[in-house]
Amino acid sequence: MFGLLFLGRRGKVWADDIGMKQKSMRFEWEVIFHVSPGVSEPETIGDYHFFLDEEKRTCVKILFSTGSRTEKHPERTNESEYAEETIYKQYLEKIKGLLLKRMIYQEDYQPINITILKGPFLLNRKEIEQAGVKVRRAAEAFIGIQCVGIKTGDSLTEALNFYNQRVYIETKDDAVLRIAGWLEKCESAPGEVEKFRILWAAFNSLFTVIAELEGKPKENEKEKIKLSIGKLVSPKEAEELTAPFKKNGIIDKLISFNIVSDRGDNFSSDLNDAAKPNKPDWLLLLKKGVLCIYGIRNEIFHDGPRVDDIEKKAATARELLSPVVRRCLHKMATTNIG
Protein backbone atom coordinates (compact mmCIF):
# COMPACT_ATOMS: atom_id res chain seq x y z
CA MET A 1 0.00 0.00 0.00
CA PHE A 2 2.79 2.44 0.79
CA GLY A 3 6.01 3.21 -1.02
CA LEU A 4 9.19 4.06 0.85
CA LEU A 5 11.47 6.93 -0.15
CA PHE A 6 15.00 6.31 1.11
CA LEU A 7 16.61 9.68 1.65
CA GLY A 8 19.96 8.57 2.95
CA ARG A 9 21.88 5.72 4.54
CA ARG A 10 25.03 5.45 6.62
CA GLY A 11 27.04 2.33 7.24
CA LYS A 12 27.50 -0.70 4.99
CA VAL A 13 26.32 -3.86 6.68
CA TRP A 14 28.58 -6.87 7.20
CA ALA A 15 28.79 -9.45 9.99
CA ASP A 16 30.56 -12.60 11.09
CA ASP A 17 28.94 -15.08 13.48
CA ILE A 18 31.92 -17.47 13.39
CA GLY A 19 33.16 -18.13 16.89
CA MET A 20 29.73 -17.78 18.47
CA LYS A 21 29.84 -19.62 21.78
CA GLN A 22 26.23 -19.20 22.80
CA LYS A 23 24.11 -20.39 19.88
CA SER A 24 20.90 -19.53 21.74
CA MET A 25 21.85 -15.88 22.24
CA ARG A 26 19.49 -13.38 20.63
CA PHE A 27 20.50 -10.13 18.98
CA GLU A 28 18.43 -7.38 20.59
CA TRP A 29 17.56 -4.35 18.49
CA GLU A 30 16.09 -0.91 19.04
CA VAL A 31 14.64 1.47 16.47
CA ILE A 32 13.27 4.95 17.22
CA PHE A 33 11.08 6.75 14.69
CA HIS A 34 10.24 10.44 14.69
CA VAL A 35 6.59 10.99 13.64
CA SER A 36 5.43 14.49 12.79
CA PRO A 37 2.75 15.51 13.48
CA GLY A 38 2.14 12.93 16.15
CA VAL A 39 0.36 12.34 19.43
CA SER A 40 -0.50 14.86 22.14
CA GLU A 41 0.22 12.52 25.03
CA PRO A 42 2.46 9.43 25.42
CA GLU A 43 0.74 6.20 24.42
CA THR A 44 1.62 2.52 24.18
CA ILE A 45 -0.17 0.54 21.47
CA GLY A 46 0.99 -3.06 21.62
CA ASP A 47 4.69 -3.05 20.68
CA TYR A 48 4.63 0.63 19.79
CA HIS A 49 5.74 3.10 22.45
CA PHE A 50 4.78 6.66 21.44
CA PHE A 51 6.47 9.32 23.56
CA LEU A 52 7.41 12.99 23.41
CA ASP A 53 11.07 13.97 23.50
CA GLU A 54 12.45 17.09 25.18
CA GLU A 55 11.44 19.14 22.14
CA LYS A 56 7.87 17.76 22.29
CA ARG A 57 8.36 15.78 19.10
CA THR A 58 6.56 12.47 18.82
CA CYS A 59 8.87 9.47 18.81
CA VAL A 60 8.05 5.78 18.53
CA LYS A 61 10.34 3.16 20.05
CA ILE A 62 10.38 -0.43 18.74
CA LEU A 63 12.25 -3.34 20.33
CA PHE A 64 12.77 -6.71 18.63
CA SER A 65 15.32 -9.51 18.31
CA THR A 66 16.93 -11.70 15.64
CA GLY A 67 18.82 -14.98 15.81
CA SER A 68 22.06 -13.73 14.25
CA ARG A 69 23.66 -10.77 12.50
CA THR A 70 23.58 -12.63 9.16
CA GLU A 71 19.98 -13.81 9.43
CA LYS A 72 17.81 -13.18 6.35
CA HIS A 73 14.07 -12.74 6.80
CA PRO A 74 11.86 -14.79 4.41
CA GLU A 75 9.85 -11.62 3.62
CA ARG A 76 12.89 -9.47 2.76
CA THR A 77 12.49 -7.07 -0.15
CA ASN A 78 15.95 -7.77 -1.61
CA GLU A 79 18.62 -10.44 -1.23
CA SER A 80 21.16 -8.15 0.45
CA GLU A 81 18.76 -7.16 3.23
CA TYR A 82 19.39 -8.51 6.72
CA ALA A 83 16.61 -9.54 9.08
CA GLU A 84 16.73 -6.43 11.28
CA GLU A 85 16.20 -4.24 8.22
CA THR A 86 13.23 -6.27 7.05
CA ILE A 87 11.66 -6.27 10.50
CA TYR A 88 11.93 -2.52 11.12
CA LYS A 89 10.40 -1.87 7.68
CA GLN A 90 7.50 -4.14 8.62
CA TYR A 91 7.05 -2.20 11.86
CA LEU A 92 7.12 1.01 9.86
CA GLU A 93 4.28 -0.21 7.66
CA LYS A 94 2.30 -1.14 10.77
CA ILE A 95 2.85 2.32 12.25
CA LYS A 96 1.50 3.77 9.02
CA GLY A 97 -1.51 1.50 9.43
CA LEU A 98 -2.12 2.89 12.91
CA LEU A 99 -1.97 6.42 11.57
CA LEU A 100 -4.33 5.55 8.71
CA LYS A 101 -6.88 4.24 11.18
CA ARG A 102 -6.71 7.50 13.08
CA MET A 103 -7.24 9.38 9.83
CA ILE A 104 -10.37 7.32 9.16
CA TYR A 105 -11.61 8.13 12.65
CA GLN A 106 -10.87 11.84 12.32
CA GLU A 107 -12.09 12.11 8.72
CA ASP A 108 -9.00 14.22 8.16
CA TYR A 109 -5.97 13.55 5.96
CA GLN A 110 -2.77 15.63 6.05
CA PRO A 111 0.85 15.07 4.97
CA ILE A 112 3.31 13.96 7.66
CA ASN A 113 6.93 12.82 7.84
CA ILE A 114 8.40 9.75 9.50
CA THR A 115 12.14 9.60 10.06
CA ILE A 116 14.27 6.97 11.75
CA LEU A 117 16.15 8.80 14.47
CA LYS A 118 18.03 5.77 15.77
CA GLY A 119 18.62 2.28 14.57
CA PRO A 120 18.48 -0.45 13.92
CA PHE A 121 20.77 -0.26 16.98
CA LEU A 122 22.25 -3.43 18.49
CA LEU A 123 21.56 -3.08 22.21
CA ASN A 124 23.57 -6.07 23.45
CA ARG A 125 26.65 -5.61 21.27
CA LYS A 126 29.12 -5.96 24.17
CA GLU A 127 27.48 -9.17 25.35
CA ILE A 128 27.55 -10.52 21.79
CA GLU A 129 31.25 -9.69 21.38
CA GLN A 130 32.05 -11.28 24.73
CA ALA A 131 30.33 -14.44 23.47
CA GLY A 132 32.82 -14.67 20.62
CA VAL A 133 31.20 -12.80 17.77
CA LYS A 134 33.39 -10.44 15.78
CA VAL A 135 31.07 -7.68 14.69
CA ARG A 136 32.30 -6.37 11.35
CA ARG A 137 29.40 -4.25 10.23
CA ALA A 138 27.89 -1.09 11.59
CA ALA A 139 25.73 -1.44 14.68
CA GLU A 140 23.21 0.98 13.26
CA ALA A 141 22.11 2.70 10.09
CA PHE A 142 20.15 5.89 9.63
CA ILE A 143 17.43 6.04 7.03
CA GLY A 144 14.99 8.86 6.33
CA ILE A 145 11.53 7.98 5.08
CA GLN A 146 8.68 10.21 3.94
CA CYS A 147 5.01 9.31 3.86
CA VAL A 148 1.69 11.09 4.28
CA GLY A 149 -0.80 10.91 7.03
CA ILE A 150 -2.65 12.52 9.92
CA LYS A 151 -3.31 15.45 12.20
CA THR A 152 -2.52 15.31 15.89
CA GLY A 153 -5.20 15.62 18.54
CA ASP A 154 -7.20 12.47 19.13
CA SER A 155 -5.42 9.59 20.82
CA LEU A 156 -4.46 6.54 18.82
CA THR A 157 -6.12 4.37 21.44
CA GLU A 158 -9.44 6.13 20.94
CA ALA A 159 -9.14 5.80 17.17
CA LEU A 160 -8.27 2.10 17.37
CA ASN A 161 -11.17 1.41 19.71
CA PHE A 162 -13.42 2.98 17.06
CA TYR A 163 -11.80 1.09 14.21
CA ASN A 164 -11.83 -2.29 15.92
CA GLN A 165 -15.60 -2.10 16.37
CA ARG A 166 -16.05 -2.57 12.63
CA VAL A 167 -18.51 -5.34 12.00
CA TYR A 168 -18.48 -6.25 8.36
CA ILE A 169 -14.99 -6.32 6.86
CA GLU A 170 -14.70 -9.78 5.34
CA THR A 171 -12.95 -8.77 2.12
CA LYS A 172 -9.70 -10.41 1.04
CA ASP A 173 -7.89 -7.31 2.25
CA ASP A 174 -8.91 -4.57 4.66
CA ALA A 175 -10.90 -2.50 2.17
CA VAL A 176 -11.32 0.44 4.55
CA LEU A 177 -7.60 0.70 5.17
CA ARG A 178 -6.85 0.34 1.46
CA ILE A 179 -9.22 3.18 0.56
CA ALA A 180 -7.72 5.34 3.32
CA GLY A 181 -4.37 4.81 1.64
CA TRP A 182 -5.72 6.45 -1.52
CA LEU A 183 -7.04 9.41 0.48
CA GLU A 184 -3.67 9.75 2.16
CA LYS A 185 -1.87 9.74 -1.18
CA CYS A 186 -4.25 12.36 -2.56
CA GLU A 187 -3.11 15.01 -0.08
CA SER A 188 0.44 15.16 -1.43
CA ALA A 189 -0.34 14.71 -5.13
CA PRO A 190 0.80 17.51 -7.48
CA GLY A 191 -1.95 19.58 -9.10
CA GLU A 192 -5.73 19.56 -8.92
CA VAL A 193 -6.25 17.06 -11.74
CA GLU A 194 -3.95 14.47 -10.18
CA LYS A 195 -5.47 15.01 -6.73
CA PHE A 196 -8.91 14.44 -8.21
CA ARG A 197 -7.79 11.29 -10.05
CA ILE A 198 -6.55 9.78 -6.80
CA LEU A 199 -9.62 10.89 -4.85
CA TRP A 200 -11.84 9.28 -7.46
CA ALA A 201 -9.81 6.07 -7.25
CA ALA A 202 -10.63 5.98 -3.53
CA PHE A 203 -14.31 6.63 -4.16
CA ASN A 204 -14.43 4.09 -6.99
CA SER A 205 -12.98 1.46 -4.67
CA LEU A 206 -15.50 2.41 -1.98
CA PHE A 207 -18.65 2.18 -4.08
CA THR A 208 -17.39 -1.01 -5.75
CA VAL A 209 -16.98 -2.70 -2.35
CA ILE A 210 -20.41 -1.53 -1.19
CA ALA A 211 -22.07 -2.82 -4.36
CA GLU A 212 -20.40 -6.21 -3.91
CA LEU A 213 -21.50 -6.40 -0.28
CA GLU A 214 -25.04 -5.53 -1.36
CA GLY A 215 -24.98 -8.28 -3.97
CA LYS A 216 -25.09 -5.80 -6.87
CA PRO A 217 -21.61 -5.96 -8.39
CA LYS A 218 -22.91 -5.77 -11.98
CA GLU A 219 -24.79 -2.48 -11.57
CA ASN A 220 -23.42 0.44 -13.59
CA GLU A 221 -21.29 3.05 -11.86
CA LYS A 222 -24.09 5.59 -11.48
CA GLU A 223 -26.27 3.06 -9.67
CA LYS A 224 -23.37 1.98 -7.46
CA ILE A 225 -22.75 5.61 -6.52
CA LYS A 226 -26.38 6.22 -5.55
CA LEU A 227 -26.52 2.89 -3.70
CA SER A 228 -23.40 3.65 -1.66
CA ILE A 229 -24.42 7.17 -0.68
CA GLY A 230 -27.89 5.97 0.29
CA LYS A 231 -26.38 3.18 2.35
CA LEU A 232 -23.74 5.22 4.17
CA VAL A 233 -25.15 8.76 4.46
CA SER A 234 -28.28 9.58 6.43
CA PRO A 235 -30.57 12.48 5.37
CA LYS A 236 -29.28 14.52 8.33
CA GLU A 237 -25.67 13.84 7.37
CA ALA A 238 -26.50 14.69 3.76
CA GLU A 239 -27.69 18.13 4.89
CA GLU A 240 -24.58 18.58 7.03
CA LEU A 241 -22.36 17.74 4.07
CA THR A 242 -24.25 19.50 1.28
CA ALA A 243 -25.79 22.66 2.79
CA PRO A 244 -22.42 24.50 3.02
CA PHE A 245 -21.80 23.84 -0.68
CA LYS A 246 -25.23 25.15 -1.63
CA LYS A 247 -24.51 28.27 0.40
CA ASN A 248 -20.93 28.92 -0.78
CA GLY A 249 -21.61 28.47 -4.47
CA ILE A 250 -20.00 25.09 -5.16
CA ILE A 251 -23.35 23.64 -6.25
CA ASP A 252 -23.86 26.63 -8.55
CA LYS A 253 -20.40 26.09 -10.07
CA LEU A 254 -21.20 22.44 -10.81
CA ILE A 255 -24.44 23.54 -12.45
CA SER A 256 -22.63 26.20 -14.53
CA PHE A 257 -20.17 23.63 -15.90
CA ASN A 258 -23.04 22.09 -17.92
CA ILE A 259 -21.78 18.54 -17.50
CA VAL A 260 -23.42 16.27 -20.10
CA SER A 261 -22.51 12.65 -20.76
CA ASP A 262 -21.95 11.10 -24.18
CA ARG A 263 -25.29 9.37 -23.72
CA GLY A 264 -27.10 12.64 -23.15
CA ASP A 265 -27.33 12.61 -19.37
CA ASN A 266 -27.36 16.26 -18.30
CA PHE A 267 -25.89 15.98 -14.82
CA SER A 268 -25.76 19.75 -14.29
CA SER A 269 -29.43 20.18 -15.24
CA ASP A 270 -30.46 17.36 -12.88
CA LEU A 271 -28.45 18.98 -10.09
CA ASN A 272 -30.11 22.32 -10.80
CA ASP A 273 -33.58 20.77 -10.48
CA ALA A 274 -32.65 19.18 -7.14
CA ALA A 275 -31.21 22.45 -5.82
CA LYS A 276 -34.22 24.67 -6.65
CA PRO A 277 -36.41 24.10 -3.56
CA ASN A 278 -35.73 26.28 -0.53
CA LYS A 279 -35.73 23.10 1.56
CA PRO A 280 -34.34 20.51 -0.84
CA ASP A 281 -34.19 16.77 -0.39
CA TRP A 282 -30.59 16.90 0.84
CA LEU A 283 -29.86 13.25 0.17
CA LEU A 284 -31.16 13.58 -3.39
CA LEU A 285 -29.17 16.79 -3.85
CA LEU A 286 -26.01 15.07 -2.60
CA LYS A 287 -26.50 12.17 -5.01
CA LYS A 288 -27.08 14.56 -7.92
CA GLY A 289 -24.01 16.55 -6.95
CA VAL A 290 -21.83 13.45 -6.88
CA LEU A 291 -23.25 12.29 -10.22
CA CYS A 292 -22.25 15.68 -11.63
CA ILE A 293 -18.75 14.97 -10.33
CA TYR A 294 -18.99 11.57 -12.01
CA GLY A 295 -19.52 13.46 -15.28
CA ILE A 296 -16.38 15.53 -14.58
CA ARG A 297 -14.56 12.30 -13.87
CA ASN A 298 -15.51 11.03 -17.32
CA GLU A 299 -14.13 14.19 -18.92
CA ILE A 300 -10.85 13.92 -17.05
CA PHE A 301 -10.36 10.17 -17.38
CA HIS A 302 -11.62 9.67 -20.93
CA ASP A 303 -11.23 13.02 -22.66
CA GLY A 304 -8.01 13.92 -20.87
CA PRO A 305 -6.93 17.44 -19.86
CA ARG A 306 -8.03 18.99 -23.17
CA VAL A 307 -10.81 21.04 -21.66
CA ASP A 308 -9.68 24.60 -20.96
CA ASP A 309 -11.20 24.73 -17.48
CA ILE A 310 -10.24 21.21 -16.45
CA GLU A 311 -8.19 22.40 -13.43
CA LYS A 312 -11.13 24.49 -12.19
CA LYS A 313 -13.52 21.59 -12.66
CA ALA A 314 -11.21 19.17 -10.84
CA ALA A 315 -10.75 21.57 -7.91
CA THR A 316 -14.51 22.20 -7.58
CA ALA A 317 -15.31 18.50 -7.84
CA ARG A 318 -12.73 17.58 -5.23
CA GLU A 319 -13.99 20.23 -2.80
CA LEU A 320 -17.41 18.58 -2.68
CA LEU A 321 -16.39 14.95 -3.10
CA SER A 322 -13.59 14.83 -0.53
CA PRO A 323 -15.73 15.28 2.63
CA VAL A 324 -18.32 12.88 1.18
CA VAL A 325 -15.76 10.10 0.70
CA ARG A 326 -14.26 10.74 4.13
CA ARG A 327 -17.66 10.53 5.80
CA CYS A 328 -18.58 7.40 3.84
CA LEU A 329 -15.32 5.72 4.80
CA HIS A 330 -15.80 6.62 8.47
CA LYS A 331 -19.28 5.06 8.34
CA MET A 332 -18.04 2.12 6.30
CA ALA A 333 -15.59 1.22 9.06
CA THR A 334 -18.32 0.40 11.59
CA THR A 335 -21.62 0.12 9.73
CA ASN A 336 -23.19 -3.32 9.39
CA ILE A 337 -23.45 -3.47 5.61
CA GLY A 338 -25.12 -6.36 3.85
Beta strands, then each sheet from edge to edge (+ up, - down):
strand 1: 27-36
strand 2: 43-45
strand 3: 48-52
strand 4: 58-66
strand 5: 110-122
strand 6: 144-149
sheet 1: 2+ 3- 4+ 1- 5+ 6-
end
